[in-house]
Amino acid sequence: MLSKSMLETTFRIFDKDNSGSIDLDEIRYVFGDTSLADVKAWQDIITMIDKDHNGSIGLSEFKNIMMSLLDIKN
């Protein structure tokens, strides 16, 4: 079951510095990516999700992308 609290818990796993947003380094850390070759690919993913164009993924952006990936309607 996907719930609001589960999405928030998952978000906090990514948000290692508790800043309220997920940045490139945090995504790479969670996925174990140490290759510099993949930085552009990760940055492209952030750009696609980052609707407010601040360079990181906020909680609402995270929830929206997860719900759309799982085809869940609000």
HTML snippet that shows the backbone in 3Dmol.js (N, CA, C, O; Angstrom):
<script src="https://3Dmol.org/build/3Dmol-min.js"></script>
<div id="view" style="width:600px;height:400px;position:relative"></div>
<script>
const pdb = `
ATOM      1  N   MET A   1       0.834  -1.185   0.000  1.00  0.00           N
ATOM      2  CA  MET A   1       0.000   0.000   0.000  1.00  0.00           C
ATOM      3  C   MET A   1       0.877   1.247   0.000  1.00  0.00           C
ATOM      4  O   MET A   1       1.831   1.369   0.767  1.00  0.00           O
ATOM      5  N   LEU A   2       0.521   2.145  -0.872  1.00  0.00           N
ATOM      6  CA  LEU A   2       1.209   3.425  -0.937  1.00  0.00           C
ATOM      7  C   LEU A   2       0.387   4.439  -0.151  1.00  0.00           C
ATOM      8  O   LEU A   2      -0.798   4.631  -0.423  1.00  0.00           O
ATOM      9  N   SER A   3       1.003   5.070   0.800  1.00  0.00           N
ATOM     10  CA  SER A   3       0.287   6.052   1.612  1.00  0.00           C
ATOM     11  C   SER A   3       1.123   7.315   1.712  1.00  0.00           C
ATOM     12  O   SER A   3       2.306   7.336   1.373  1.00  0.00           O
ATOM     13  N   LYS A   4       0.470   8.365   2.189  1.00  0.00           N
ATOM     14  CA  LYS A   4       1.157   9.634   2.386  1.00  0.00           C
ATOM     15  C   LYS A   4       2.362   9.458   3.310  1.00  0.00           C
ATOM     16  O   LYS A   4       3.445   9.973   3.031  1.00  0.00           O
ATOM     17  N   SER A   5       2.170   8.728   4.411  1.00  0.00           N
ATOM     18  CA  SER A   5       3.272   8.547   5.363  1.00  0.00           C
ATOM     19  C   SER A   5       4.398   7.709   4.769  1.00  0.00           C
ATOM     20  O   SER A   5       5.569   7.943   5.067  1.00  0.00           O
ATOM     21  N   MET A   6       4.051   6.733   3.930  1.00  0.00           N
ATOM     22  CA  MET A   6       5.089   5.923   3.291  1.00  0.00           C
ATOM     23  C   MET A   6       5.911   6.772   2.307  1.00  0.00           C
ATOM     24  O   MET A   6       7.133   6.641   2.238  1.00  0.00           O
ATOM     25  N   LEU A   7       5.240   7.629   1.561  1.00  0.00           N
ATOM     26  CA  LEU A   7       5.956   8.520   0.642  1.00  0.00           C
ATOM     27  C   LEU A   7       6.858   9.480   1.412  1.00  0.00           C
ATOM     28  O   LEU A   7       7.988   9.743   0.999  1.00  0.00           O
ATOM     29  N   GLU A   8       6.362   9.997   2.522  1.00  0.00           N
ATOM     30  CA  GLU A   8       7.170  10.911   3.328  1.00  0.00           C
ATOM     31  C   GLU A   8       8.370  10.201   3.946  1.00  0.00           C
ATOM     32  O   GLU A   8       9.458  10.772   4.020  1.00  0.00           O
ATOM     33  N   THR A   9       8.183   8.975   4.384  1.00  0.00           N
ATOM     34  CA  THR A   9       9.289   8.186   4.932  1.00  0.00           C
ATOM     35  C   THR A   9      10.333   7.911   3.857  1.00  0.00           C
ATOM     36  O   THR A   9      11.534   8.030   4.101  1.00  0.00           O
ATOM     37  N   THR A  10       9.873   7.546   2.677  1.00  0.00           N
ATOM     38  CA  THR A  10      10.794   7.298   1.561  1.00  0.00           C
ATOM     39  C   THR A  10      11.545   8.560   1.203  1.00  0.00           C
ATOM     40  O   THR A  10      12.747   8.515   0.942  1.00  0.00           O
ATOM     41  N   PHE A  11      10.849   9.688   1.186  1.00  0.00           N
ATOM     42  CA  PHE A  11      11.495  10.972   0.897  1.00  0.00           C
ATOM     43  C   PHE A  11      12.614  11.240   1.900  1.00  0.00           C
ATOM     44  O   PHE A  11      13.704  11.665   1.519  1.00  0.00           O
ATOM     45  N   ARG A  12      12.346  10.992   3.178  1.00  0.00           N
ATOM     46  CA  ARG A  12      13.362  11.234   4.219  1.00  0.00           C
ATOM     47  C   ARG A  12      14.583  10.328   4.048  1.00  0.00           C
ATOM     48  O   ARG A  12      15.690  10.707   4.429  1.00  0.00           O
ATOM     49  N   ILE A  13      14.393   9.147   3.484  1.00  0.00           N
ATOM     50  CA  ILE A  13      15.534   8.268   3.208  1.00  0.00           C
ATOM     51  C   ILE A  13      16.469   8.933   2.203  1.00  0.00           C
ATOM     52  O   ILE A  13      17.690   8.870   2.346  1.00  0.00           O
ATOM     53  N   PHE A  14      15.897   9.564   1.196  1.00  0.00           N
ATOM     54  CA  PHE A  14      16.695  10.272   0.192  1.00  0.00           C
ATOM     55  C   PHE A  14      17.276  11.562   0.750  1.00  0.00           C
ATOM     56  O   PHE A  14      18.415  11.907   0.437  1.00  0.00           O
ATOM     57  N   ASP A  15      16.523  12.275   1.566  1.00  0.00           N
ATOM     58  CA  ASP A  15      16.922  13.594   2.093  1.00  0.00           C
ATOM     59  C   ASP A  15      17.883  13.416   3.273  1.00  0.00           C
ATOM     60  O   ASP A  15      17.515  13.641   4.426  1.00  0.00           O
ATOM     61  N   LYS A  16      19.090  13.019   2.972  1.00  0.00           N
ATOM     62  CA  LYS A  16      20.090  12.675   3.996  1.00  0.00           C
ATOM     63  C   LYS A  16      20.427  13.838   4.926  1.00  0.00           C
ATOM     64  O   LYS A  16      20.697  13.620   6.107  1.00  0.00           O
ATOM     65  N   ASP A  17      20.416  15.070   4.412  1.00  0.00           N
ATOM     66  CA  ASP A  17      20.800  16.212   5.244  1.00  0.00           C
ATOM     67  C   ASP A  17      19.600  16.904   5.894  1.00  0.00           C
ATOM     68  O   ASP A  17      19.744  17.958   6.514  1.00  0.00           O
ATOM     69  N   ASN A  18      18.415  16.304   5.746  1.00  0.00           N
ATOM     70  CA  ASN A  18      17.183  16.840   6.333  1.00  0.00           C
ATOM     71  C   ASN A  18      16.904  18.283   5.933  1.00  0.00           C
ATOM     72  O   ASN A  18      16.391  19.067   6.731  1.00  0.00           O
ATOM     73  N   SER A  19      17.242  18.628   4.702  1.00  0.00           N
ATOM     74  CA  SER A  19      17.039  19.997   4.210  1.00  0.00           C
ATOM     75  C   SER A  19      15.626  20.230   3.692  1.00  0.00           C
ATOM     76  O   SER A  19      15.228  21.372   3.461  1.00  0.00           O
ATOM     77  N   GLY A  20      14.871  19.158   3.510  1.00  0.00           N
ATOM     78  CA  GLY A  20      13.542  19.292   2.946  1.00  0.00           C
ATOM     79  C   GLY A  20      13.525  19.166   1.439  1.00  0.00           C
ATOM     80  O   GLY A  20      12.492  19.363   0.800  1.00  0.00           O
ATOM     81  N   SER A  21      14.679  18.834   0.873  1.00  0.00           N
ATOM     82  CA  SER A  21      14.760  18.608  -0.569  1.00  0.00           C
ATOM     83  C   SER A  21      15.833  17.557  -0.858  1.00  0.00           C
ATOM     84  O   SER A  21      16.715  17.296  -0.040  1.00  0.00           O
ATOM     85  N   ILE A  22      15.729  16.972  -2.037  1.00  0.00           N
ATOM     86  CA  ILE A  22      16.673  15.946  -2.469  1.00  0.00           C
ATOM     87  C   ILE A  22      17.523  16.532  -3.578  1.00  0.00           C
ATOM     88  O   ILE A  22      17.001  17.015  -4.583  1.00  0.00           O
ATOM     89  N   ASP A  23      18.839  16.488  -3.394  1.00  0.00           N
ATOM     90  CA  ASP A  23      19.723  17.020  -4.424  1.00  0.00           C
ATOM     91  C   ASP A  23      20.476  15.888  -5.125  1.00  0.00           C
ATOM     92  O   ASP A  23      20.313  14.714  -4.793  1.00  0.00           O
ATOM     93  N   LEU A  24      21.277  16.257  -6.073  1.00  0.00           N
ATOM     94  CA  LEU A  24      22.020  15.300  -6.893  1.00  0.00           C
ATOM     95  C   LEU A  24      22.857  14.345  -6.048  1.00  0.00           C
ATOM     96  O   LEU A  24      22.816  13.134  -6.263  1.00  0.00           O
ATOM     97  N   ASP A  25      23.607  14.869  -5.101  1.00  0.00           N
ATOM     98  CA  ASP A  25      24.472  14.019  -4.280  1.00  0.00           C
ATOM     99  C   ASP A  25      23.670  13.012  -3.460  1.00  0.00           C
ATOM    100  O   ASP A  25      24.098  11.871  -3.283  1.00  0.00           O
ATOM    101  N   GLU A  26      22.514  13.428  -2.963  1.00  0.00           N
ATOM    102  CA  GLU A  26      21.687  12.520  -2.161  1.00  0.00           C
ATOM    103  C   GLU A  26      21.122  11.388  -3.016  1.00  0.00           C
ATOM    104  O   GLU A  26      21.090  10.237  -2.581  1.00  0.00           O
ATOM    105  N   ILE A  27      20.684  11.707  -4.215  1.00  0.00           N
ATOM    106  CA  ILE A  27      20.179  10.660  -5.112  1.00  0.00           C
ATOM    107  C   ILE A  27      21.292   9.680  -5.450  1.00  0.00           C
ATOM    108  O   ILE A  27      21.089   8.467  -5.403  1.00  0.00           O
ATOM    109  N   ARG A  28      22.443  10.190  -5.782  1.00  0.00           N
ATOM    110  CA  ARG A  28      23.562   9.318  -6.124  1.00  0.00           C
ATOM    111  C   ARG A  28      23.954   8.450  -4.932  1.00  0.00           C
ATOM    112  O   ARG A  28      24.284   7.277  -5.109  1.00  0.00           O
ATOM    113  N   TYR A  29      23.925   9.000  -3.737  1.00  0.00           N
ATOM    114  CA  TYR A  29      24.270   8.247  -2.535  1.00  0.00           C
ATOM    115  C   TYR A  29      23.296   7.084  -2.317  1.00  0.00           C
ATOM    116  O   TYR A  29      23.717   5.950  -2.088  1.00  0.00           O
ATOM    117  N   VAL A  30      22.005   7.373  -2.390  1.00  0.00           N
ATOM    118  CA  VAL A  30      20.999   6.337  -2.147  1.00  0.00           C
ATOM    119  C   VAL A  30      21.118   5.207  -3.156  1.00  0.00           C
ATOM    120  O   VAL A  30      20.956   4.039  -2.806  1.00  0.00           O
ATOM    121  N   PHE A  31      21.403   5.552  -4.415  1.00  0.00           N
ATOM    122  CA  PHE A  31      21.505   4.527  -5.445  1.00  0.00           C
ATOM    123  C   PHE A  31      22.909   3.936  -5.562  1.00  0.00           C
ATOM    124  O   PHE A  31      23.148   3.076  -6.408  1.00  0.00           O
ATOM    125  N   GLY A  32      23.839   4.391  -4.719  1.00  0.00           N
ATOM    126  CA  GLY A  32      25.182   3.836  -4.720  1.00  0.00           C
ATOM    127  C   GLY A  32      25.986   4.181  -5.956  1.00  0.00           C
ATOM    128  O   GLY A  32      26.890   3.441  -6.345  1.00  0.00           O
ATOM    129  N   ASP A  33      25.659   5.298  -6.571  1.00  0.00           N
ATOM    130  CA  ASP A  33      26.336   5.703  -7.800  1.00  0.00           C
ATOM    131  C   ASP A  33      27.582   6.512  -7.468  1.00  0.00           C
ATOM    132  O   ASP A  33      27.488   7.643  -6.990  1.00  0.00           O
ATOM    133  N   THR A  34      28.726   5.939  -7.717  1.00  0.00           N
ATOM    134  CA  THR A  34      29.981   6.654  -7.493  1.00  0.00           C
ATOM    135  C   THR A  34      30.650   7.043  -8.802  1.00  0.00           C
ATOM    136  O   THR A  34      31.730   7.634  -8.805  1.00  0.00           O
ATOM    137  N   SER A  35      30.009   6.712  -9.904  1.00  0.00           N
ATOM    138  CA  SER A  35      30.574   6.995 -11.219  1.00  0.00           C
ATOM    139  C   SER A  35      30.285   8.431 -11.637  1.00  0.00           C
ATOM    140  O   SER A  35      29.133   8.865 -11.627  1.00  0.00           O
ATOM    141  N   LEU A  36      31.302   9.148 -11.995  1.00  0.00           N
ATOM    142  CA  LEU A  36      31.100  10.506 -12.486  1.00  0.00           C
ATOM    143  C   LEU A  36      30.460  10.515 -13.861  1.00  0.00           C
ATOM    144  O   LEU A  36      29.917  11.536 -14.285  1.00  0.00           O
ATOM    145  N   ALA A  37      30.516   9.401 -14.558  1.00  0.00           N
ATOM    146  CA  ALA A  37      29.952   9.317 -15.902  1.00  0.00           C
ATOM    147  C   ALA A  37      28.434   9.466 -15.891  1.00  0.00           C
ATOM    148  O   ALA A  37      27.855   9.893 -16.891  1.00  0.00           O
ATOM    149  N   ASP A  38      27.784   9.129 -14.797  1.00  0.00           N
ATOM    150  CA  ASP A  38      26.327   9.167 -14.732  1.00  0.00           C
ATOM    151  C   ASP A  38      25.766  10.467 -14.165  1.00  0.00           C
ATOM    152  O   ASP A  38      24.548  10.593 -14.033  1.00  0.00           O
ATOM    153  N   VAL A  39      26.601  11.420 -13.830  1.00  0.00           N
ATOM    154  CA  VAL A  39      26.126  12.662 -13.221  1.00  0.00           C
ATOM    155  C   VAL A  39      25.117  13.373 -14.120  1.00  0.00           C
ATOM    156  O   VAL A  39      24.096  13.851 -13.627  1.00  0.00           O
ATOM    157  N   LYS A  40      25.372  13.453 -15.399  1.00  0.00           N
ATOM    158  CA  LYS A  40      24.455  14.131 -16.321  1.00  0.00           C
ATOM    159  C   LYS A  40      23.105  13.428 -16.340  1.00  0.00           C
ATOM    160  O   LYS A  40      22.071  14.095 -16.345  1.00  0.00           O
ATOM    161  N   ALA A  41      23.089  12.120 -16.349  1.00  0.00           N
ATOM    162  CA  ALA A  41      21.826  11.379 -16.363  1.00  0.00           C
ATOM    163  C   ALA A  41      21.015  11.683 -15.104  1.00  0.00           C
ATOM    164  O   ALA A  41      19.810  11.916 -15.192  1.00  0.00           O
ATOM    165  N   TRP A  42      21.658  11.682 -13.940  1.00  0.00           N
ATOM    166  CA  TRP A  42      20.966  11.996 -12.693  1.00  0.00           C
ATOM    167  C   TRP A  42      20.463  13.438 -12.699  1.00  0.00           C
ATOM    168  O   TRP A  42      19.347  13.713 -12.259  1.00  0.00           O
ATOM    169  N   GLN A  43      21.286  14.351 -13.196  1.00  0.00           N
ATOM    170  CA  GLN A  43      20.875  15.758 -13.255  1.00  0.00           C
ATOM    171  C   GLN A  43      19.672  15.932 -14.178  1.00  0.00           C
ATOM    172  O   GLN A  43      18.777  16.728 -13.893  1.00  0.00           O
ATOM    173  N   ASP A  44      19.652  15.195 -15.272  1.00  0.00           N
ATOM    174  CA  ASP A  44      18.503  15.239 -16.191  1.00  0.00           C
ATOM    175  C   ASP A  44      17.225  14.763 -15.497  1.00  0.00           C
ATOM    176  O   ASP A  44      16.150  15.319 -15.721  1.00  0.00           O
ATOM    177  N   ILE A  45      17.342  13.747 -14.664  1.00  0.00           N
ATOM    178  CA  ILE A  45      16.188  13.239 -13.923  1.00  0.00           C
ATOM    179  C   ILE A  45      15.685  14.301 -12.947  1.00  0.00           C
ATOM    180  O   ILE A  45      14.481  14.542 -12.855  1.00  0.00           O
ATOM    181  N   ILE A  46      16.595  14.928 -12.226  1.00  0.00           N
ATOM    182  CA  ILE A  46      16.201  15.994 -11.295  1.00  0.00           C
ATOM    183  C   ILE A  46      15.500  17.114 -12.049  1.00  0.00           C
ATOM    184  O   ILE A  46      14.457  17.599 -11.612  1.00  0.00           O
ATOM    185  N   THR A  47      16.062  17.525 -13.170  1.00  0.00           N
ATOM    186  CA  THR A  47      15.474  18.602 -13.963  1.00  0.00           C
ATOM    187  C   THR A  47      14.059  18.254 -14.412  1.00  0.00           C
ATOM    188  O   THR A  47      13.177  19.113 -14.420  1.00  0.00           O
ATOM    189  N   MET A  48      13.844  17.003 -14.784  1.00  0.00           N
ATOM    190  CA  MET A  48      12.521  16.558 -15.223  1.00  0.00           C
ATOM    191  C   MET A  48      11.496  16.638 -14.079  1.00  0.00           C
ATOM    192  O   MET A  48      10.339  16.987 -14.312  1.00  0.00           O
ATOM    193  N   ILE A  49      11.909  16.321 -12.867  1.00  0.00           N
ATOM    194  CA  ILE A  49      11.010  16.274 -11.720  1.00  0.00           C
ATOM    195  C   ILE A  49      10.851  17.643 -11.059  1.00  0.00           C
ATOM    196  O   ILE A  49       9.807  17.937 -10.477  1.00  0.00           O
ATOM    197  N   ASP A  50      11.873  18.465 -11.148  1.00  0.00           N
ATOM    198  CA  ASP A  50      11.969  19.754 -10.446  1.00  0.00           C
ATOM    199  C   ASP A  50      11.093  20.820 -11.104  1.00  0.00           C
ATOM    200  O   ASP A  50      11.562  21.592 -11.939  1.00  0.00           O
ATOM    201  N   LYS A  51       9.823  20.852 -10.719  1.00  0.00           N
ATOM    202  CA  LYS A  51       8.863  21.762 -11.350  1.00  0.00           C
ATOM    203  C   LYS A  51       9.054  23.223 -10.945  1.00  0.00           C
ATOM    204  O   LYS A  51       8.666  24.122 -11.691  1.00  0.00           O
ATOM    205  N   ASP A  52       9.645  23.473  -9.773  1.00  0.00           N
ATOM    206  CA  ASP A  52       9.854  24.868  -9.372  1.00  0.00           C
ATOM    207  C   ASP A  52      11.252  25.381  -9.749  1.00  0.00           C
ATOM    208  O   ASP A  52      11.618  26.509  -9.419  1.00  0.00           O
ATOM    209  N   HIS A  53      12.011  24.555 -10.430  1.00  0.00           N
ATOM    210  CA  HIS A  53      13.318  24.918 -11.005  1.00  0.00           C
ATOM    211  C   HIS A  53      14.315  25.461  -9.975  1.00  0.00           C
ATOM    212  O   HIS A  53      15.041  26.418 -10.245  1.00  0.00           O
ATOM    213  N   ASN A  54      14.339  24.839  -8.801  1.00  0.00           N
ATOM    214  CA  ASN A  54      15.307  25.270  -7.790  1.00  0.00           C
ATOM    215  C   ASN A  54      16.527  24.349  -7.703  1.00  0.00           C
ATOM    216  O   ASN A  54      17.400  24.544  -6.858  1.00  0.00           O
ATOM    217  N   GLY A  55      16.580  23.348  -8.582  1.00  0.00           N
ATOM    218  CA  GLY A  55      17.752  22.476  -8.633  1.00  0.00           C
ATOM    219  C   GLY A  55      17.688  21.264  -7.733  1.00  0.00           C
ATOM    220  O   GLY A  55      18.643  20.491  -7.658  1.00  0.00           O
ATOM    221  N   SER A  56      16.563  21.089  -7.043  1.00  0.00           N
ATOM    222  CA  SER A  56      16.402  19.930  -6.173  1.00  0.00           C
ATOM    223  C   SER A  56      14.944  19.486  -6.208  1.00  0.00           C
ATOM    224  O   SER A  56      14.094  20.142  -6.809  1.00  0.00           O
ATOM    225  N   ILE A  57      14.672  18.362  -5.553  1.00  0.00           N
ATOM    226  CA  ILE A  57      13.325  17.786  -5.538  1.00  0.00           C
ATOM    227  C   ILE A  57      12.739  17.950  -4.143  1.00  0.00           C
ATOM    228  O   ILE A  57      13.254  17.397  -3.171  1.00  0.00           O
ATOM    229  N   GLY A  58      11.662  18.713  -4.056  1.00  0.00           N
ATOM    230  CA  GLY A  58      10.957  18.901  -2.791  1.00  0.00           C
ATOM    231  C   GLY A  58       9.981  17.762  -2.551  1.00  0.00           C
ATOM    232  O   GLY A  58       9.753  16.928  -3.426  1.00  0.00           O
ATOM    233  N   LEU A  59       9.409  17.738  -1.355  1.00  0.00           N
ATOM    234  CA  LEU A  59       8.489  16.669  -0.980  1.00  0.00           C
ATOM    235  C   LEU A  59       7.297  16.594  -1.925  1.00  0.00           C
ATOM    236  O   LEU A  59       6.931  15.501  -2.356  1.00  0.00           O
ATOM    237  N   SER A  60       6.689  17.714  -2.257  1.00  0.00           N
ATOM    238  CA  SER A  60       5.512  17.669  -3.130  1.00  0.00           C
ATOM    239  C   SER A  60       5.885  17.188  -4.531  1.00  0.00           C
ATOM    240  O   SER A  60       5.119  16.456  -5.159  1.00  0.00           O
ATOM    241  N   GLU A  61       7.046  17.591  -5.022  1.00  0.00           N
ATOM    242  CA  GLU A  61       7.515  17.107  -6.327  1.00  0.00           C
ATOM    243  C   GLU A  61       7.772  15.600  -6.275  1.00  0.00           C
ATOM    244  O   GLU A  61       7.442  14.874  -7.213  1.00  0.00           O
ATOM    245  N   PHE A  62       8.358  15.144  -5.184  1.00  0.00           N
ATOM    246  CA  PHE A  62       8.619  13.713  -4.998  1.00  0.00           C
ATOM    247  C   PHE A  62       7.309  12.926  -4.991  1.00  0.00           C
ATOM    248  O   PHE A  62       7.178  11.917  -5.683  1.00  0.00           O
ATOM    249  N   LYS A  63       6.339  13.400  -4.201  1.00  0.00           N
ATOM    250  CA  LYS A  63       5.050  12.723  -4.136  1.00  0.00           C
ATOM    251  C   LYS A  63       4.386  12.683  -5.514  1.00  0.00           C
ATOM    252  O   LYS A  63       3.869  11.647  -5.931  1.00  0.00           O
ATOM    253  N   ASN A  64       4.406  13.820  -6.215  1.00  0.00           N
ATOM    254  CA  ASN A  64       3.767  13.876  -7.536  1.00  0.00           C
ATOM    255  C   ASN A  64       4.388  12.891  -8.512  1.00  0.00           C
ATOM    256  O   ASN A  64       3.667  12.193  -9.225  1.00  0.00           O
ATOM    257  N   ILE A  65       5.707  12.823  -8.555  1.00  0.00           N
ATOM    258  CA  ILE A  65       6.352  11.929  -9.521  1.00  0.00           C
ATOM    259  C   ILE A  65       6.107  10.470  -9.132  1.00  0.00           C
ATOM    260  O   ILE A  65       5.868   9.630 -10.000  1.00  0.00           O
ATOM    261  N   MET A  66       6.163  10.166  -7.843  1.00  0.00           N
ATOM    262  CA  MET A  66       5.921   8.783  -7.423  1.00  0.00           C
ATOM    263  C   MET A  66       4.494   8.363  -7.736  1.00  0.00           C
ATOM    264  O   MET A  66       4.266   7.250  -8.210  1.00  0.00           O
ATOM    265  N   MET A  67       3.541   9.232  -7.480  1.00  0.00           N
ATOM    266  CA  MET A  67       2.150   8.904  -7.759  1.00  0.00           C
ATOM    267  C   MET A  67       1.903   8.778  -9.266  1.00  0.00           C
ATOM    268  O   MET A  67       1.121   7.930  -9.697  1.00  0.00           O
ATOM    269  N   SER A  68       2.558   9.608 -10.058  1.00  0.00           N
ATOM    270  CA  SER A  68       2.364   9.501 -11.505  1.00  0.00           C
ATOM    271  C   SER A  68       3.048   8.244 -12.050  1.00  0.00           C
ATOM    272  O   SER A  68       2.524   7.609 -12.964  1.00  0.00           O
ATOM    273  N   LEU A  69       4.192   7.885 -11.512  1.00  0.00           N
ATOM    274  CA  LEU A  69       4.867   6.669 -11.952  1.00  0.00           C
ATOM    275  C   LEU A  69       4.038   5.423 -11.632  1.00  0.00           C
ATOM    276  O   LEU A  69       4.039   4.443 -12.376  1.00  0.00           O
ATOM    277  N   LEU A  70       3.345   5.491 -10.522  1.00  0.00           N
ATOM    278  CA  LEU A  70       2.513   4.357 -10.098  1.00  0.00           C
ATOM    279  C   LEU A  70       1.079   4.507 -10.569  1.00  0.00           C
ATOM    280  O   LEU A  70       0.224   3.684 -10.242  1.00  0.00           O
ATOM    281  N   ASP A  71       0.811   5.573 -11.348  1.00  0.00           N
ATOM    282  CA  ASP A  71      -0.501   5.848 -11.939  1.00  0.00           C
ATOM    283  C   ASP A  71      -1.582   5.916 -10.874  1.00  0.00           C
ATOM    284  O   ASP A  71      -2.642   5.303 -10.997  1.00  0.00           O
ATOM    285  N   ILE A  72      -1.286   6.685  -9.811  1.00  0.00           N
ATOM    286  CA  ILE A  72      -2.238   6.884  -8.732  1.00  0.00           C
ATOM    287  C   ILE A  72      -2.830   8.281  -8.884  1.00  0.00           C
ATOM    288  O   ILE A  72      -2.103   9.260  -9.056  1.00  0.00           O
ATOM    289  N   LYS A  73      -4.121   8.360  -8.819  1.00  0.00           N
ATOM    290  CA  LYS A  73      -4.826   9.640  -8.938  1.00  0.00           C
ATOM    291  C   LYS A  73      -4.976  10.271  -7.568  1.00  0.00           C
ATOM    292  O   LYS A  73      -5.213   9.580  -6.577  1.00  0.00           O
ATOM    293  N   ASN A  74      -4.832  11.612  -7.516  1.00  0.00           N
ATOM    294  CA  ASN A  74      -5.041  12.343  -6.248  1.00  0.00           C
ATOM    295  C   ASN A  74      -6.493  12.331  -5.856  1.00  0.00           C
ATOM    296  O   ASN A  74      -6.858  12.893  -4.824  1.00  0.00           O
TER     297      ASN A  74
END
`;
const viewer = $3Dmol.createViewer("view");
viewer.addModel(pdb, "pdb");
viewer.setStyle({}, {cartoon: {color: "spectrum"}});
viewer.zoomTo();
viewer.render();
</script>
